[in-house]
Amino acid sequence: MKENCGDIMRISLDLELKDMPGQLIGALEPISEFGANVISIVHIREEERVRSGKTHVHFVVDVESIDVIERIATELGSRDIKIVKLGEAIRKRRVGVLIIGHVVDTDLRDTIDRINELSGVMVSDMSLSMPKPEKESSALFDIELAEKANQKDVLDRLCEIAREKNLEVIRSLEV
């Protein structure tokens, strides 16, 4: 099985929008169009800005390259959406790992929490396949690693957790 390994960048964008219906969707369209993944959105409705007909929205997005942000910025500008602040890029890597066994019965939440305890590491997504409750299940974890996180150390820790819980880990030969 091929793991999903790749670099991503997490960027924050503060946008100034006209305070009227449809503006948020107008900002989201280019973000989606150029393949950015929205991590969070915070709509900041400060009274003095609303009186001026403007409102701020803070986005955090994952992109594959700075080029994607530049294309998004160009498109936002063409829509008369002002970028007030462009945050620092934090480079991350993604690793996909398949875990097989009684994944649910061995406390799935504990497994995720123990992975997330590692510095610079976060389980960002998980898909679970459970054919029958009494049968073994499988979980595909999408794990994000910040620049400072050592991929081999993370996968070694995951294998240690799996051994304790009598689970199997399938990982890439690249590591």
Secondary structure, DSSP 8 states (H G I E B T S, - for coil): -----EEEEEEEEEEEEESSTTHHHHHHHHHHHTT-EEEEEEEE--HHHHHTTEEEEEEEEEES-HHHHHHHHHHHHHTT-EEEEE---EEEEEEEEEEEESTTTTTHHHHHHHHHTSTTEEEEEEEEE-SSTTS-EEEEEEEEEETTS-HHHHHHHHHHHHHHTT-EEE--TT-
